[in-house]
Amino acid sequence: MGFLRFAAAVLSLRLSLAGPVVSPRALTSGVNTVTCFNSNYTYQQLAGYGFVPSDARDKYNDTIGGIGSSIAFNRTSWTKVDGVYTGVLWALPDRGWNTQGTLNYQNRVHKFAVKFTPTSSYPSPPNLQLSYLDTILFTGPDGTPTTSLDADPTGYITYPGFPILPVATYTGDGFGSSGPTTNKRISIDSEGLVLNDDGTFFVSDEYGPYIYKFSATGLMLQAIAPPGAYIPQRNGAVSFSSNTGFAFTPPPSPPPSPKDTTCGRNNNQGLEGLTKSTDGKYLYAMMQSALDQEGGPNNPYRRQARVLQYDITGSVPQYVAEYVVTLPYWYDPTEKASKQQKVAAQSEIQSLGNGRFLILVRDSGSGRAQPSTTSQFRHVDLFNIGPGSGATNIKSDSNDAVCGAIASSTGVLKQGITPAAYCSFLDYNINSELGKFGLHNGGAQDAGLLNEKWESLALVPVDGKDGADGLWYLFSLSDNDFITKNGFLEGGAYTYSDPAGNVDNQALVFQIQLP
């Protein structure tokens, strides 16, 4: 089978390679094999590791951070020569440094040259080299830069031929310096990335939650608004704010009231997953967790995550179908018994073709620079909405209307709705595999501890061609939240030092066997 969307890891490595170059092969036994949808899926091994230093900078003199929000390979760039793989990886940061609140960071996507050298000699230093190449800055339809500032609690911005869009209104530079001019920019929290053959690309976001199409130079060409049920509402009106605040005072806008939206997208739980079908005909976008009216504000109840399907064969994407995935639970031992059960929100999806997908689901609050070092749940699982899955197409006027619901406020699906078929698959947290590269889950707060936020997936063939043998490398990058003691934004004019220290952008490469 051939996958049309390739994605992967980034950034310059600081350590040399070790061990001989080896020819990857189908292992006789792997870490884990599951039988799912009448086929076998095998996690064979952790095959690679690399990182980008926390203080790396792009060509605009801004800190390179958050690049694990989404990744995508230029599919024609992936090559294998003498057992060494090279390619060009696109990596999408989210909304800049925001551990203390949002700033006027201009959204962008980076490109990296990837060099991956498989090894059979362990323990091994990093064998994945990621070298910075370029950056594309995002602008609105009129060429005005976009912003990562939290959207205004009320109001929006309009352009001819576009739906209403989230907007941030501010004076000065949006980094805390005052000024006489009032500015308005489209607010985007970039989370999903899909590349097109013509050089354009799609980005999904959390504020809208919308899907944007950009030109090869970063100019916004289209905006896809989801059905009304997804649009965040407060006080009976559209309210795009995510209640994430600002890293400076006075704030450009007051906090939203109420804090949580009453229906639609929950705060910071937007269109986190974005992928394209293997034949290139369809775009799929998935909510991070349930909409507010379906259990979204309450963690134990936000299991029912909707998936949108768009036909992109024409010049204007057409909404054609909608499904729901019931997300898994994880258990938090740091909470009292009544609060231990939590929903593992999804951070990325990857199409496998024929209605099957990989899905990255995980816990939060554990890992590098977090209160706990031991993650309880980081998985790449499988779901199926294709033929034979039994999954219900929930697209309807009533389900998609403003505040329309497919589940109760406690997350119970309405009668007659069957969610996607789902299987558990690959576990990030297996220390016997992590240890091959000096990594670990739990234990000391050091550079080998896995980061908290793993938010991206990309598949490339082990054979360097089309993956006809079923062997694939699955790349996954972490979002480090731009955490560094040596941070720069706004062309280097704005400096910061995160109190959490330095957190590198980590990258993992798993070898898997797909049917």
Buried (B, 14 or more C-beta within 10 A) or exposed (E): BEBBBBBBBBBBBEBEBBBEEEEBEEEEEBBBBBEBBEEEBBBBBBBBBBBBBBBBBBEBEBBBBBBBBBBBBBBEBBEBEEEBBBBBBBBBBBBBBBEEBBBBBBBBBBBBBBBBBBBBEEEBBBBBBBBBBEBBBBBBBEEBBBBBBBBBBBBBBEBEEBBBBBBBBBBBBBBBEEEEEEBBBBBBBBBBBBBBEEEBBBBBBBBBBBBBBBBEEBBBBBBBBBBBBBBBBBEEEBBBBBBBBBBBEEBBBEBBEEEBBBBBBBBBBBBBBBBBBBEBEBBBBBBBBBBBBBBBBBBBBBBBBBBBBBBBEEEEBEBEBBBBBBBBEBEBEEEEEEEBEBBBBBBBBBBBBBBBBBBBBBBBEBBBBBEBBBBBBBBBBBBBBBEEBEBBEBBEEEBBEBBBBBBBBEBEBBEEBBBBBBBBBBBBBBEEBBBBBBBBBBEEEEBBBBBBBBBBBBBBBBBBEEBEBBBBBBBBBBBBBBBBBBBBBBEEEBEBEBEBEBBBBBBBBBBBBBB
